[in-house]
Amino acid sequence: MNTPDILRLEDSFQIPTYAKYPIALERGEGIYVWDTDGNRYLDFYGGHCVTLLGHCPPRVVEAVQAQAATLMFYSNVVYSPVRARAAALLASMAPEGLRHVFFCNSGTEANETALKLARTWTGKPGVIATEGGFHGRTLGSLAVTWNPKYREPYAAVLPETTFVPFGDADAVARVLAGRNDIGAVILEPIQSMAGVTEAPPAYFEELRRLCDRHGVALIFDEVQTGVGRTGTFSIAEQLGVRPDLITLAKSLGSGVPVGAVLVADAIAATVKPGDQGTTFGGGMLAMAAVTATLETIRDEALMARAEAIHARLATALAPHVRAVRGRGCLLGLVLDGPARPVIARLREAGILAGGADDPNVLRLMPPLNTPDDALDTFIETFLAVYQDEAVPGA
Ligand SMILES: Cc1ncc(COP(=O)(O)O)c(C=O)c1O
């Protein structure tokens, strides 16, 4: 099938929920993907923050192939050696005190689960979320997602959420002082989609204190920051706070759909059969992918590479852009103008990068095993494209 036919068929038969790049990808290996016209792209978008080990990491491919030929699936009605290994390995890499897990299939499902667990644990239905936060599109996660474009059409059926500015612990304190029905505070420790927006560690420490004082569960949505992308398995380890629930997805299966909630021991101790469930969560194919992904990160000491990648990019790019945001392999370049044309020009030059809700932010999500020469290729190409873009007509 040629490229125009592929685009025509998807546009004809898939409902038009996505604004897509006008390329069709058919192959990936490491930091590169190839389109159906044979063009190669350096992938710093990672299929939307997914390919933390690059495309088709050999150990994951091998594990998934072997598992597919052995037992593709059975639900949680039975035990499984593959699931047992994945759960134990995930627990061994999770922050202390958060070494119980619920497996699901996506980021939004992980957040739905965390919100349910928080509600059952605290007995309180109210939720505080942050302006700018993104947590998913199913109704529970949508209720705590800020962007009115996604949320408002469904406002009538969404559970009520109180939104506060990100980074403002006093705003949380004021809400908690005036209400006793709040059971959860949910936030992305770095707001990725908003524009890789950060808050100081003191903010998170204060949130922890407030949640403890008011009997509220603190939920970190680490769907983007987790699994080692920022240099530690959970960014909570860098911030020096321990949330009650951490949600993971995206990188966890290297592209095989999987989500997980890391659950504090105290909450895990209160969960009963029937409190949550999913047919596919914890399926063998996904569990094989999780184990191989985590083993690769652990055995190749890849988390240690996150900071070096960040430093190389930030050192070279900071003098040319307004700011370089983020940590490790989650970066936001704040440009002088709109990122969209720069992203399009980069694509034409063979590099994939992402945008953000902030139109001036260009997001980079390179794999943890990106070699230095690929970082330098990005830097060189970006600077050429960006300098051209900055001079209209150049
Ligand atoms: C921070 C965050 N949370 C949750 C989600 C939802 O994950 P999923 O698309 O797997 O449902 C996303 C997706 O982009 C995300 O970035």
The ligand as an SDF file (V2000), in Angstrom:
LIG
                    3D

 16 16  0  0  0  0  0  0  0  0999 V2000
    0.4330   12.5520   32.5540 C   0  0  0  0  0  0  0  0  0  0  0  0
   -0.5230   11.6660   31.8340 C   0  0  0  0  0  0  0  0  0  0  0  0
   -1.4400   10.9710   32.5330 N   0  0  0  0  0  0  0  0  0  0  0  0
   -2.2980   10.1480   31.9360 C   0  0  0  0  0  0  0  0  0  0  0  0
   -2.3140    9.9920   30.5650 C   0  0  0  0  0  0  0  0  0  0  0  0
   -3.2890    9.0640   29.9120 C   0  0  0  0  0  0  0  0  0  0  0  0
   -2.6410    7.9200   29.4860 O   0  0  0  0  0  0  0  0  0  0  0  0
   -3.3010    6.9920   28.3630 P   0  0  0  0  0  0  0  0  0  0  0  0
   -3.3030    7.7790   27.0980 O   0  0  0  0  0  0  0  0  0  0  0  0
   -2.4060    5.7780   28.3260 O   0  0  0  0  0  0  0  0  0  0  0  0
   -4.6640    6.6700   28.8310 O   0  0  0  0  0  0  0  0  0  0  0  0
   -1.3890   10.6970   29.7880 C   0  0  0  0  0  0  0  0  0  0  0  0
   -1.3820   10.5550   28.3080 C   0  0  0  0  0  0  0  0  0  0  0  0
   -0.7770   11.2790   27.5670 O   0  0  0  0  0  0  0  0  0  0  0  0
   -0.4750   11.5520   30.4310 C   0  0  0  0  0  0  0  0  0  0  0  0
    0.4280   12.2600   29.7520 O   0  0  0  0  0  0  0  0  0  0  0  0
  1  2  1  0
  2  3  1  0
  2 15  2  0
  3  4  2  0
  4  5  1  0
  5  6  1  0
  5 12  2  0
  6  7  1  0
  7  8  1  0
  8  9  2  0
  8 10  1  0
  8 11  1  0
 12 13  1  0
 12 15  1  0
 13 14  2  0
 15 16  1  0
M  END
$$$$
